[in-house]
Amino acid sequence: MKKIVTTTKAPAPIGPYNQAVLTGNMLYTSGQIAIHPETGDLILDDIKTETELVMQNLKAVLNEAGMTFENVIKTTIFLSDMNNFTEVNAIYGNYFDDNTAPARETVAVAALPKFVNVEISVIAVQ
C-alpha cells in the first residue's frame, strides 16, 4: 500500500509529484531544494544557507512521516558544481552521526530545477 506524505513545513511540489511516499516501512522523499516553505521564496544566498534549508525541508518531511535522520538509509545529492562539495558535505554532515550515516552518492549535473545549486533526496526505513 502506498501512502502520500505531505507537510506544510516543507515546500509544496512544483510539479506532478509528492513530497514523499511511504510504502510499508520505507519512505522515499522527492528531492528537496532551497525553497522556503512559508514564503515559497527560493533562497540562494550562498551554498551553505542553501544546503541548510534543503536539510531542514527534508527534516520536515521525515518528521511528518514519524521519522528522523536516524531512519535514513540512503541519500542522493545532486550538485550543479562539484566545487561546492566540501561546503555541502559539511552542512549535510551535521545531520548524521558518522557511525550510523547512510549510504550516499553525490552527482554533478548540468542543471537543477529553478537553477538551484543543490538538491537532496533520501530513503528512510522505520
TILUMKOL-267664 format. One record per residue: x, y, z of N, C-alpha, C in turn; residue in one letter. Coordinates in steps of 0.05 Angstrom, whole numbers, padded with zeros to 5 digits. Layout:
! residues N
SITE n_east n_north   n_up ca_east ca_north  ca_up c_east c_north   c_up r
SITE      X       Y      Z       X        Y      Z      X       Y      Z A
...
! end
This chain:
! residues 126
SITE n_east n_north   n_up ca_east ca_north  ca_up c_east c_north   c_up r
SITE  00017  -00024  00000   00000    00000  00000  00018   00025  00000 M
SITE  00010   00045 -00015   00024    00070 -00018  00010   00092 -00003 K
SITE  00024   00107  00014   00013    00129  00028  00028   00154  00021 K
SITE  00015   00175  00013   00027    00200  00007  00033   00216  00032 I
SITE  00057   00226  00035   00065    00242  00058  00068   00271  00049 V
SITE  00055   00289  00063   00056    00317  00056  00055   00334  00081 T
SITE  00070   00356  00081   00070    00374  00103  00073   00403  00093 T
SITE  00061   00422  00107   00064    00450  00100  00090   00461  00111 T
SITE  00105   00445  00126   00131    00454  00137  00154   00449  00117 K
SITE  00147   00439  00094   00167    00436  00072  00153   00448  00047 A
SITE  00168   00455  00027   00156    00468  00003  00137   00449 -00011 P
SITE  00116   00460 -00022   00097    00445 -00038  00110   00437 -00064 A
SITE  00103   00414 -00075   00114    00405 -00100  00110   00426 -00122 P
SITE  00129   00428 -00140   00127    00447 -00163  00121   00432 -00189 I
SITE  00111   00408 -00186   00104    00392 -00210  00087   00368 -00201 G
SITE  00083   00349 -00219   00065    00326 -00214  00079   00305 -00197 P
SITE  00085   00311 -00172   00098    00292 -00153  00090   00299 -00125 Y
SITE  00097   00283 -00106   00091    00288 -00078  00117   00292 -00062 N
SITE  00115   00303 -00038   00139    00307 -00022  00152   00280 -00015 Q
SITE  00135   00261 -00009   00145    00234 -00002  00124   00213 -00006 A
SITE  00132   00188 -00008   00114    00166 -00010  00124   00145  00010 V
SITE  00105   00136  00027   00111    00115  00046  00098   00089  00036 L
SITE  00114   00068  00034   00104    00042  00026  00115   00022  00045 T
SITE  00097   00008  00060   00107   -00009  00081  00121   00007  00102 G
SITE  00146   00000  00107   00162    00015  00127  00183   00033  00113 N
SITE  00181   00036  00086   00201    00051  00071  00190   00078  00062 M
SITE  00205   00099  00067   00198    00126  00058  00217   00135  00036 L
SITE  00205   00144  00015   00221    00155 -00008  00213   00184 -00011 Y
SITE  00233   00202 -00007   00227    00230 -00010  00234   00239 -00038 T
SITE  00220   00260 -00047   00227    00274 -00071  00251   00291 -00064 S
SITE  00266   00299 -00084   00288    00317 -00079  00278   00343 -00069 G
SITE  00293   00354 -00049   00286    00380 -00038  00306   00400 -00047 Q
SITE  00296   00424 -00052   00313    00446 -00060  00308   00469 -00040 I
SITE  00323   00491 -00042   00322    00512 -00023  00299   00531 -00027 A
SITE  00275   00521 -00025   00251    00537 -00025  00241   00540  00004 I
SITE  00237   00565  00012   00227    00570  00039  00198   00561  00040 H
SITE  00191   00543  00059   00164    00531  00059  00142   00551  00065 P
SITE  00148   00572  00080   00127    00591  00088  00122   00612  00066 E
SITE  00143   00620  00053   00141    00642  00034  00141   00633  00005 T
SITE  00152   00609  00000   00155    00599 -00027  00178   00612 -00042 G
SITE  00194   00628 -00028   00217    00641 -00040  00240   00622 -00043 D
SITE  00255   00625 -00064   00279    00610 -00069  00302   00624 -00054 L
SITE  00317   00610 -00038   00338    00622 -00022  00365   00612 -00032 I
SITE  00378   00629 -00047   00404    00621 -00059  00426   00640 -00051 L
SITE  00425   00650 -00026   00445    00669 -00016  00474   00659 -00019 D
SITE  00478   00634 -00009   00504    00621 -00012  00500   00591 -00009 D
SITE  00519   00575 -00015   00515    00546 -00016  00510   00534  00012 I
SITE  00521   00546  00033   00516    00536  00060  00487   00541  00068 K
SITE  00478   00565  00064   00450    00572  00070  00431   00555  00054 T
SITE  00437   00552  00029   00420    00536  00011  00419   00507  00021 E
SITE  00441   00495  00028   00442    00467  00037  00427   00464  00063 T
SITE  00431   00483  00081   00417    00482  00107  00387   00482  00103 E
SITE  00376   00498  00085   00348    00499  00080  00338   00472  00068 L
SITE  00354   00461  00050   00347    00435  00038  00345   00414  00060 V
SITE  00364   00414  00078   00364    00394  00100  00340   00399  00119 M
SITE  00334   00424  00124   00311    00429  00141  00285   00421  00128 Q
SITE  00283   00424  00101   00259    00415  00087  00257   00384  00088 N
SITE  00280   00371  00085   00280    00341  00088  00271   00333  00116 L
SITE  00282   00347  00136   00275    00341  00163  00244   00343  00168 K
SITE  00232   00364  00156   00203    00367  00159  00188   00344  00147 A
SITE  00196   00335  00124   00183    00313  00111  00187   00287  00127 V
SITE  00211   00282  00136   00216    00259  00153  00199   00260  00178 L
SITE  00198   00283  00191   00182    00285  00216  00152   00280  00211 N
SITE  00143   00289  00188   00114    00284  00181  00109   00255  00179 E
SITE  00128   00239  00171   00125    00210  00169  00133   00196  00195 A
SITE  00138   00212  00216   00145    00200  00242  00174   00190  00243 G
SITE  00191   00202  00227   00219    00193  00226  00238   00216  00230 M
SITE  00264   00209  00233   00285    00229  00236  00307   00221  00217 T
SITE  00329   00236  00217   00352    00229  00200  00364   00203  00209 F
SITE  00359   00194  00233   00369    00168  00242  00356   00145  00226 E
SITE  00333   00150  00214   00319    00130  00198  00329   00128  00170 N
SITE  00345   00148  00161   00354    00150  00133  00375   00128  00128 V
SITE  00370   00113  00106   00389    00092  00098  00404   00099  00073 I
SITE  00394   00118  00057   00406    00125  00031  00400   00153  00024 K
SITE  00420   00168  00015   00415    00195  00005  00427   00198 -00023 T
SITE  00416   00217 -00037   00427    00225 -00063  00430   00255 -00063 T
SITE  00454   00264 -00069   00459    00293 -00071  00466   00300 -00100 I
SITE  00452   00320 -00110   00457    00330 -00137  00469   00358 -00134 F
SITE  00492   00363 -00147   00504    00389 -00146  00507   00400 -00174 L
SITE  00503   00426 -00177   00507    00438 -00203  00537   00444 -00207 S
SITE  00552   00444 -00186   00581    00449 -00187  00595   00433 -00166 D
SITE  00611   00414 -00174   00625    00397 -00155  00645   00412 -00137 M
SITE  00651   00437 -00144   00668    00454 -00127  00654   00461 -00101 N
SITE  00627   00457 -00100   00612    00462 -00075  00611   00438 -00057 N
SITE  00624   00416 -00064   00622    00391 -00049  00630   00395 -00020 F
SITE  00652   00407 -00014   00663    00410  00013  00643   00424  00031 T
SITE  00632   00447  00021   00613    00462  00038  00587   00447  00042 E
SITE  00577   00434  00021   00552    00418  00023  00556   00395  00042 V
SITE  00579   00381  00040   00585    00359  00057  00586   00367  00086 N
SITE  00597   00390  00092   00600    00400  00119  00572   00404  00132 A
SITE  00554   00417  00117   00527    00422  00128  00512   00395  00130 I
SITE  00513   00379  00109   00500    00353  00108  00509   00336  00132 Y
SITE  00535   00336  00138   00546    00320  00159  00536   00327  00187 G
SITE  00526   00351  00190   00515    00359  00216  00489   00344  00223 N
SITE  00477   00332  00203   00452    00318  00207  00454   00288  00212 Y
SITE  00479   00278  00210   00483    00249  00213  00506   00243  00232 F
SITE  00504   00221  00246   00526    00210  00263  00544   00194  00245 D
SITE  00570   00199  00246   00589    00186  00229  00587   00155  00230 D
SITE  00580   00145  00254   00579    00115  00257  00555   00103  00245 N
SITE  00534   00119  00241   00509    00107  00230  00499   00122  00205 T
SITE  00517   00137  00193   00509    00153  00169  00499   00134  00147 A
SITE  00481   00144  00130   00470    00127  00109  00490   00124  00086 P
SITE  00483   00106  00068   00497    00104  00042  00490   00129  00026 A
SITE  00508   00136  00007   00503    00161 -00007  00518   00162 -00033 R
SITE  00507   00177 -00052   00522    00184 -00075  00519   00214 -00080 E
SITE  00539   00226 -00091   00538    00255 -00098  00545   00257 -00128 T
SITE  00527   00270 -00142   00530    00272 -00171  00529   00300 -00180 V
SITE  00548   00308 -00198   00547    00334 -00211  00529   00332 -00235 A
SITE  00512   00352 -00238   00493    00353 -00261  00496   00379 -00275 V
SITE  00486   00380 -00300   00487    00405 -00316  00470   00427 -00304 A
SITE  00446   00420 -00294   00428    00440 -00283  00408   00425 -00265 A
SITE  00396   00441 -00247   00376    00431 -00229  00351   00448 -00231 L
SITE  00328   00438 -00221   00303    00454 -00222  00308   00482 -00211 P
SITE  00297   00502 -00224   00299    00530 -00216  00328   00539 -00214 K
SITE  00346   00524 -00227   00374    00530 -00228  00387   00533 -00200 F
SITE  00378   00517 -00181   00390    00516 -00154  00417   00503 -00156 V
SITE  00432   00504 -00134   00459    00492 -00134  00460   00465 -00121 N
SITE  00439   00457 -00106   00439    00431 -00092  00410   00421 -00090 V
SITE  00407   00395 -00093   00382    00381 -00089  00389   00355 -00075 E
SITE  00374   00348 -00054   00379    00323 -00039  00353   00308 -00035 I
SITE  00355   00281 -00039   00332    00264 -00032  00342   00242 -00013 S
SITE  00323   00230  00001   00331    00208  00020  00311   00185  00018 V
SITE  00321   00162  00026   00305    00138  00031  00308   00132  00060 I
SITE  00286   00127  00074   00287    00121  00102  00270   00097  00108 A
SITE  00276   00084  00131   00262    00060  00139  00255   00062  00169 V
SITE  00230   00053  00175   00222    00053  00203  00232   00029  00218 Q
! end
